[in-house]
Amino acid sequence: MRKKIPKLILVIILCFSLLLTPVFAQTSSKEAVEIDGRILFEVVGYDLFTAEVRADWIHSQIKAVVESKEKPQITIKTQNKLPIIILNERYLLTVTAKDTSSEIPPQEQAKIWADQITQAIEKAQKERNIYSLDHRFVLTTILLILLVVIHWFLGRIWQRSHSFWLRIFNLDRNNSESKINQILNLGFSCSLLFIRVSLWVIVLLYIANLFPLTRSWSYQIRDRLRDSFTMSLISIGNNSYSLLDFLILVALEIALLILANAIVNFLLSRVLILTQINRGVREAIAIVVKYIFIFIGTVVLLQVWGFDLTSLICLEYNL
């Protein structure tokens, strides 16, 4: 069993690396304008410039003002009946009818965006203040220390929980040949690794979100993780299922197997032992009960999970 754990760890690390692999998204007619990872608004293509080119230009001009520590001064001019936003005497963007919704005219949208840009620049400059950065570094140090302590504490909790469940199932901790023991060891190892990795990812993303230069990375990783877990992987019938759905199903199925083994141990040690039948018959009855329980439980879990068993019947009928 000990020789299999490193392979399991490698598989989980590979899965996380695949989740972090960039996903090629479909091209969109709109492009978001962001500063320090915070999205301000979206623009579309205008004249000879694509939405991406316009967004990059606006971002570069806003970033230049933030880094120069100049006070943002925004004016709105009109040219060819379209409002033009000027940032610190430099052209920023032209607000077109396509940039706005049908309910808001370009002039009104320009004023809204001008206020958003001013607030975003002032906030970004404030976050780059040396006192604000010192506060964030102190908070980061405290969080990392707490994270290391919790990481160690989780291992202690998992060891005690492991021993508790082994006593519940009347199992020997050193008996590596027992199937239920192997299942428990694998389940506890996987769950502990998953909790620890998830905790580190959450805290590191939070720390990255504290600093302007790394905030956009935290948003990108968060979005990719969310999309990887929630995007549809397979469609059966009218339902589509994501990676998160399959992970939930696997966890429920493992819990069902553990419960089935607990019921078998209870039957053998508390119920069937009171009868006059021999040991072989008792074990046969317990195995039959176990597999019937697993079958019925699996059917119920699939129905609760949202899987329509009739779709398989229809699929087999069509084949």
C-alpha positions in Angstrom: 0.0 0.0 0.0 2.9 2.4 0.8 4.3 1.9 -2.7 1.1 3.0 -4.3 0.7 6.3 -2.5 3.5 8.2 -4.4 1.8 7.2 -7.7 -1.4 8.5 -6.4 0.3 11.8 -5.5 1.7 12.1 -9.0 -1.7 11.5 -10.5 -3.3 14.2 -8.4 -0.4 16.7 -9.1 -0.9 15.9 -12.8 -4.6 16.6 -12.6 -4.0 20.0 -10.9 -1.4 20.8 -13.6 -4.0 20.0 -16.3 -6.5 22.2 -14.6 -4.1 25.1 -14.6 -3.4 24.7 -18.3 -4.8 27.6 -20.3 -8.0 26.9 -22.0 -8.4 28.5 -25.4 -11.6 30.5 -25.2 -13.8 31.5 -28.1 -13.1 34.9 -29.6 -15.5 37.6 -28.3 -16.6 40.8 -29.9 -16.0 42.5 -26.6 -12.8 43.0 -24.6 -12.6 43.8 -20.9 -10.5 46.8 -19.7 -8.9 46.0 -16.3 -6.4 47.6 -13.9 -4.7 45.4 -11.3 -7.0 42.5 -12.2 -10.2 44.5 -11.6 -12.4 44.8 -14.6 -13.7 48.3 -15.2 -15.8 47.9 -18.4 -15.9 46.3 -21.8 -15.3 47.8 -25.2 -15.9 46.7 -28.8 -14.1 47.2 -32.0 -14.2 50.7 -33.5 -13.1 51.9 -36.9 -9.9 50.0 -37.8 -9.1 49.0 -34.2 -10.3 45.7 -32.7 -11.7 45.4 -29.2 -8.4 43.9 -28.0 -6.3 46.7 -29.4 -8.6 49.3 -27.8 -8.6 47.6 -24.4 -4.8 47.3 -24.5 -4.4 51.0 -25.3 -6.8 52.1 -22.5 -5.1 49.8 -20.0 -1.6 51.1 -20.9 -2.7 54.7 -20.5 -4.4 54.1 -17.2 -1.4 52.1 -15.9 1.0 54.9 -16.9 -1.0 57.4 -14.8 -1.1 55.0 -11.9 2.6 54.4 -11.9 3.4 58.1 -12.4 1.4 58.9 -9.3 -0.2 61.8 -11.1 -3.6 62.9 -9.9 -6.1 61.7 -12.5 -7.8 64.5 -14.4 -10.5 63.4 -16.8 -12.3 65.6 -19.3 -14.9 64.6 -21.9 -14.9 66.2 -25.3 -17.2 65.8 -28.3 -15.9 65.0 -31.8 -18.1 63.8 -34.7 -21.0 63.7 -32.2 -19.2 61.1 -30.1 -17.8 61.7 -26.6 -14.0 61.3 -26.2 -12.5 60.7 -22.8 -9.2 62.5 -22.2 -7.0 61.3 -19.3 -4.4 63.8 -18.1 -4.4 65.6 -21.5 -3.9 62.3 -23.4 -6.5 60.6 -25.5 -8.0 57.6 -23.8 -11.0 56.3 -25.8 -14.0 57.2 -27.9 -17.3 56.0 -26.6 -19.4 54.7 -29.4 -23.0 53.5 -29.5 -21.8 49.9 -29.7 -19.9 50.3 -26.4 -23.1 51.1 -24.5 -26.5 49.5 -24.1 -29.5 50.7 -26.0 -30.8 52.4 -22.8 -27.7 54.6 -22.1 -26.6 57.2 -24.6 -22.8 57.5 -25.3 -22.6 60.8 -23.5 -24.0 59.3 -20.3 -21.8 56.2 -20.6 -18.7 58.4 -21.0 -19.5 60.1 -17.7 -20.0 56.7 -15.9 -16.7 55.4 -17.3 -14.9 58.6 -16.4 -16.0 58.2 -12.8 -15.0 54.5 -12.8 -11.6 55.3 -14.2 -10.9 58.0 -11.7 -11.9 55.8 -8.7 -9.8 52.9 -10.1 -6.7 55.0 -10.5 -7.0 56.5 -7.0 -7.5 53.1 -5.5 -4.6 51.6 -7.4 -2.3 54.5 -6.4 -3.4 54.1 -2.8 -2.6 50.4 -2.8 0.9 51.1 -4.1 1.5 53.3 -1.0 4.5 52.1 1.0 2.4 51.9 4.2 -0.3 49.9 2.5 2.3 47.5 1.2 3.9 47.0 4.6 0.5 46.2 6.0 -0.1 43.6 3.3 3.4 42.0 3.9 2.7 41.7 7.6 -0.7 40.1 6.8 0.9 37.7 4.3 3.5 36.6 6.9 0.8 35.9 9.5 -1.3 33.9 7.0 1.6 31.8 5.9 2.5 31.0 9.5 -1.1 30.0 10.3 -1.2 28.0 7.1 1.8 25.9 8.1 0.3 25.3 11.6 -3.1 24.3 10.1 -1.3 22.0 7.6 0.4 20.2 10.5 -2.7 20.2 12.6 -4.8 18.6 9.8 -2.3 15.7 9.7 -2.8 15.1 13.4 -6.6 15.2 13.1 -6.6 12.8 10.1 -4.4 10.3 12.1 -6.8 10.3 15.0 -9.8 10.0 12.7 -8.1 7.1 10.9 -7.5 5.3 14.2 -11.2 6.0 15.2 -12.6 4.5 12.0 -10.3 1.5 12.3 -11.7 0.8 15.7 -15.2 1.2 14.5 -14.6 -1.5 11.8 -12.6 -3.7 14.2 -9.6 -3.5 11.9 -5.9 -3.8 12.6 -3.9 -0.7 11.5 -0.9 -2.9 10.5 -3.0 -5.3 8.5 -2.4 -4.1 4.9 -4.1 -7.2 3.3 -7.6 -6.2 4.4 -9.5 -4.6 1.6 -11.6 -2.3 3.8 -8.3 -1.2 5.5 -6.8 -0.4 2.1 -9.9 1.5 1.1 -9.8 3.5 4.3 -6.0 4.2 3.9 -6.5 5.3 0.4 -9.5 7.4 1.2 -7.8 9.2 4.1 -4.6 9.8 2.1 -6.6 11.3 -0.8 -8.8 13.4 1.4 -5.9 14.7 3.5 -3.9 15.6 0.3 -7.0 17.2 -1.3 -7.8 19.3 1.8 -4.2 20.4 2.2 -3.7 21.3 -1.5 -7.0 23.1 -1.6 -6.2 25.1 1.5 -2.8 26.2 0.1 -4.3 27.2 -3.2 -7.1 29.3 -1.5 -4.6 31.1 0.8 -2.0 31.7 -1.9 -4.7 33.1 -4.2 -5.9 35.3 -1.4 -2.4 36.6 -0.8 -1.9 37.2 -4.5 -5.1 39.2 -4.5 -3.7 41.5 -1.8 -1.0 42.9 -4.1 -1.7 44.9 -7.3 1.0 43.2 -9.4 -0.2 39.7 -8.7 -3.9 40.3 -8.4 -4.6 39.6 -12.1 -2.8 36.2 -11.8 -5.0 35.2 -8.9 -8.1 36.1 -10.9 -6.9 34.2 -14.0 -6.1 31.0 -11.9 -9.3 31.3 -10.0 -11.4 31.6 -13.3 -9.5 28.7 -14.9 -10.0 26.5 -11.8 -13.7 27.3 -11.7 -14.1 26.7 -15.4 -12.2 23.4 -15.2 -14.4 22.1 -12.4 -17.7 23.4 -13.8 -17.5 23.2 -17.5 -19.4 20.3 -19.1 -17.3 17.2 -19.9 -20.0 14.8 -21.1 -23.6 14.9 -22.0 -26.0 12.0 -21.4 -29.5 12.5 -22.4 -30.7 16.0 -21.5 -28.1 16.4 -18.7 -24.5 17.5 -18.9 -21.9 16.6 -16.2 -18.8 18.5 -15.1 -15.7 17.4 -13.3 -17.1 18.6 -10.0 -20.2 16.4 -10.5 -18.0 13.3 -11.1 -15.9 14.1 -8.0 -19.1 14.3 -5.9 -20.3 11.0 -7.3 -16.9 9.3 -6.5 -17.0 10.7 -2.9 -20.6 9.4 -2.4 -19.7 6.0 -3.9 -16.7 5.7 -1.6 -18.9 6.6 1.4 -21.4 3.9 0.2 -18.7 1.2 0.1 -17.5 2.1 3.6 -21.1 2.0 4.9 -21.7 -1.4 3.1 -18.6 -2.9 4.8 -19.8 -1.5 8.2 -23.2 -3.2 7.7 -21.4 -6.5 6.8 -19.2 -6.3 9.9 -22.3 -5.6 12.0 -24.2 -8.5 10.5 -21.3 -10.9 11.1 -20.3 -9.8 14.5 -23.7 -8.9 16.1 -26.6 -10.6 14.2 -25.7 -13.7 12.2 -23.4 -14.9 15.0 -26.5 -15.4 17.1 -27.9 -17.9 14.7 -27.1 -21.6 14.5 -25.8 -21.6 10.9 -22.2 -22.3 10.2 -19.6 -19.6 9.5 -19.5 -20.2 5.7 -23.2 -19.7 5.3 -23.0 -16.5 7.5 -20.3 -15.1 5.3 -22.2 -15.9 2.1 -25.3 -14.2 3.5 -23.3 -11.1 4.5 -21.7 -10.9 1.0 -25.1 -11.2 -0.7 -26.5 -8.4 1.6 -23.4 -6.3 0.9 -23.7 -6.4 -2.9 -27.5 -5.9 -2.9 -27.0 -2.9 -0.6 -24.2 -1.5 -2.9 -26.4 -2.1 -6.0 -29.5 -0.4 -4.6 -27.4 2.4 -3.0 -25.7 3.0 -6.4 -29.0 3.3 -8.2 -30.3 5.7 -5.6 -27.1 7.8 -5.7 -27.3 8.0 -9.5 -30.8 9.2 -9.3 -30.1 11.8 -6.6 -26.9 12.8 -8.5 -29.1 13.6 -11.5 -28.3 10.7 -13.8 -31.3 9.4 -15.6 -31.0 5.6 -15.9 -33.6 5.5 -18.6 -31.1 7.3 -20.9 -28.9 4.2 -20.8 -31.9 2.0 -21.6 -32.8 4.2 -24.5 -29.1 4.3 -25.7 -28.9 0.5 -25.6 -32.2 0.2 -27.4 -31.0 2.5 -30.1 -27.8 0.5 -30.5 
